[in-house]
């Protein structure tokens, strides 16, 4: 058993009492394990990249057309 569907299938084959024992064990294990740390949980926000500054650095002041809008204007509706 190496993936979730195989584990679920094996658990369904167990008697109900043993399924509950596995569930209790899993809940106890999860309560003992610390939650994974993300930027929000640490109190410090995650820095987002500045896409507009990157675009200005690459293309300068050149106006870039929105290709999605250009393609939509060419299609028949």
N, C-alpha and C positions, 0 to 999 in steps of 0.2 A: 504494500500500500504506500503509494508515494504522492497521490494527489487527493484532493478533497472529495470528488465523487466516489472514489474507491473506499475512503474512510467512512463516508456517509452510508454506503451500501453495507459495509461490515457492521456499523452501529445498528442499522435497521434489523439485522439478523440476530442481534442479542435480545435476550428477554428484557422486558420493560424495567425490572429491578436493576439489572446490570447497566442499562442505558442511563438510569438516574445516577448510579454510582459514578459513571464516567462523566456525566454532566456536573456533579458536585465536585469531582476532582478537578475538572477543567476550570470551574469558577474559582475554586481555592487557588489554583495555580495562577490565574489571571489577576487575582487580588494581590498576590505576592509580587508579581512582576511589575516594575515601574513602567508607566506609560512612556511611549517614545516622545522625545523632546522635539518640539517644533518652535519656530520663532515666536508664535503667539503665546505658547505656554511658558516660555522663558521670560516673557514680559518685554522682549525687544522685538520690534517689528522687523520683518524681513525686507531688505532693501530690494526694490524693484528697479530693473534697468530703465534708463531714460532713452526710449526709442526715438523721440523727436530730436534729441541732441545727437544721437548716433546718425540719424538720417541727414541732419544739417552738416555734420562732419564729413560724411561721404559725398553728398550731392551739392552741398553749398546752399545757395538761395534758389536753386532751380525748383520750379513747381512740378510736382510729379502727379500725373493724372491718376484718378482712382480707376484701376483696370476693371473692377467689378461693375462700376457704373457705366464705363465705356462699353463693356460687353453686353450689358442689359439694354443699352440704347440701340444696339445693332440687331437685337433679336426681335422677331415678330411675336406678338402676344396674342 
